[in-house]
Amino acid sequence: MKPVTILTTAPEPLPHEQAMAEAIAALEPDRTVQFEPGTMAVYTEDVDYCPLTLELANPEQFQLTPYLDVDVQRQLVQQQWSIPSCGQGELWLPVVLTAKGPLYAEAIQAKDGQYQQPYHLKDKQRQPLYRFAFQLLDHYQATPAVYLLAFTQQTDGFVFDRLLPFPNAGAIASIGIQEPDLFRCHWLCLQHQPILDVQINGAQVRP
């Protein structure tokens, strides 16, 4: 069985990067998991990689090039969907993109340096957001993974911030709240394993 290398931003893993390692160990206890800064990584077929940073020596190797430039993302969204952008969205929509399609988890709120899930969105707020997330991922020809769409909710719609192709620090809010949590979902997606549904506090979130 191949070892796993989690590609990180810094030499010492951040809490969400450590959470990713713990998720992999829980799902596949026979795997060896190590960390390596993304800028120093040299790709080899003998290792399964799990990038958690956009600071990579070869981002094209992991099909992450579309997510590198936030300004380009925002320009695309403005031109293609006429959705304005903002500097820092305080809400994150997790999209669990399985091989069979997306599952939309409950939103995560960033407030006062803390993250909390679930953040309740009304149905009339959810549907345009889900539709846009699906179209954006389709435009990027996104591969199975957990994606986090950062946005700000407004009375007449939402404002786009950015799209990340992996769980970030905010995903820690899903641990103990969502089943499977976003880190386990991410690894299952990377391994093309099925995820039938996502549950939060006894409620199921389906496609």
N, C-alpha and C positions, 0 to 999 in steps of 0.2 A: 504494500500500500504506500502510495506516495506521501512524503511529508508535505506539510502546509507551511507556506511562508506568508505571513500577513505583512503587507507593505504599509509602512507608517510614515508619518510626517517627520518625526524626530527619532533619535536613537532609542530613547526610553518610551515605551508605549504609553499612550494616553488612556484614561479610564474606558472610553468606548472601544479602543483597540484591544484592551485587556478583556473586555466583555465579549468581543468577537472570538477571542481565543477560548474563553470559557464555554461559549456556545458550541464551537467546533468539538471541543473535548467532550462535552456532554452528548453530542450526537454521534461522534465517532471516537470513542475512547482509545482506540488502537492507533490513532493518528499522532504523529509528532508535529507539534506546532511551534513555530519560531517567528521572531519579528525581524524585519530588516527595513531600514529607511528606503523609501521608494526611489530616491535619487541615486542610490548605490546598487539597485537591484540589476542583476544580469539574468535574463530569462533563460531557463533551461526546461526541457520537457520532462525532466525527472521530478519536478516539483509542481504542486498545485498552488497557485497564487491567489491571494485574496487582497486586492488593493483597497485600502481605506484612506487614500490620499490621492490628490491630483498632481502632486509633485513627484513625477515619475521620470526615470531616464528614458523610457520608451512607452509613452502613453498609448500609441497606436497599437502596440502589442496586446493591450487589454481592451481595445475598442472604446477608449475613454476620451479620445480627441474632441468630440463634440461638446464635452462638458468643461473644457479647460478655461475658456474665455467667457466670463459672465456677461461682459458687454455685448459680445456677439450673440449670446443667448437672448438677451433682452431685445436687441435689435430685431432678431428673427421673430420673436413673439409679437413685437409691435407691428411689424410689417405683415406677418402672416395671419394674425388673429386680432389685430387692433387692440391688444391688451397692454395697458401702460405698465411701466416697471417702477420699482422702488429700490432704495439702497439696502434695506435690511428688513426682510419679512419676519414677523414675530410668530407666524404659524407655519407648521410643516405638515404637508399631506403625505403620509407614507403610501407608496404604491408597491405592492408585492407582485412583481411581474413574473408569473410562473410560465412554464413552457406552453400551458394551455390558455393563458390569458391573465389579466390583472385582477388582483384583489385590492380593494381600497380600505385601508385601516383607518381608525379614528385619528383625527388631527392631533398634533402635539403643539402645545403653546409654550413659547419662550417668554418668561416674565421675571424680571428682577434677578437675572442670572440663573434661574431655575427652569426646568422643563417639566411639563405635566401632560399626561394623557389619561383620559380622552378630553379633548376640547370639542364641545358639541357644536355642530353646524346644522342649521335647518336644512330640510330637504331641498328647498329652492336655492340654497347656497351650495349644497353638495353637487347637484347634478351638472351645472355648468363647469364646476371645478373638475369633476371626474371626466367629463367629456374633453375638456382641454388637456388634462394630463394624458389621457389616452392618445389624443391626436399628436401631442408633442413627442411622446415616446415612439409612436408610429413613425413620425417624421425622422427621428434619429435612428430608426431601425434598432431599437434597444433590445439587448439580449436579457435573458432571465436574471433578475437581481432585485434587490430592494432599492427603490428610488425615493428620494425625498424632495418634494416640490415645496419650496419656500414661497410664501405669499402673505399679503395683508388683506384682510377682509374689509370691504366697504359696504355701505348701505345699498349701493347700486351695482355691486359686483365685487371683483377682487383685483389686486395689483400683483403682478408677478415679480419675484425676486430672482430665483435661480433654481436649477434642477441639479441635484447631486445623485451620482450613480451608486451610492453605497450608504449604509447607516452612519450617521455622524453622532456627535455628543448627545443630541436630543433623543436619539433612539434608546438611550438608557432608561428613559421614562416608560418604555414598553415592558421592561423587565418586571415580572410579577403582576402586570396589568393585562398584557396581551398574551394570548397563547395561540401559536408559538410567538415568542417575542421577535422583534425585528432582526436581531442578530441571527437567531436560528433560522428565521425565514430567509435571510440573505444567503446563508450557507446552503440551505436546501435548494434554493433557486440556482446558485452557482453550480451545484451538482446535478441539476435537472431532476430533482426529486419532487414528487407531487405534494402540494399543499391544498387540501380540500376546502378549508375555510380558515378564517381568523376570528378568534373569539376574545371579547373584552367584557369582563364582568358578567359572564353568562350569556351575552348577546353575540350572535353570529354576524359576521360581515361577509357578504357574498358578492360575486362579480355583478 
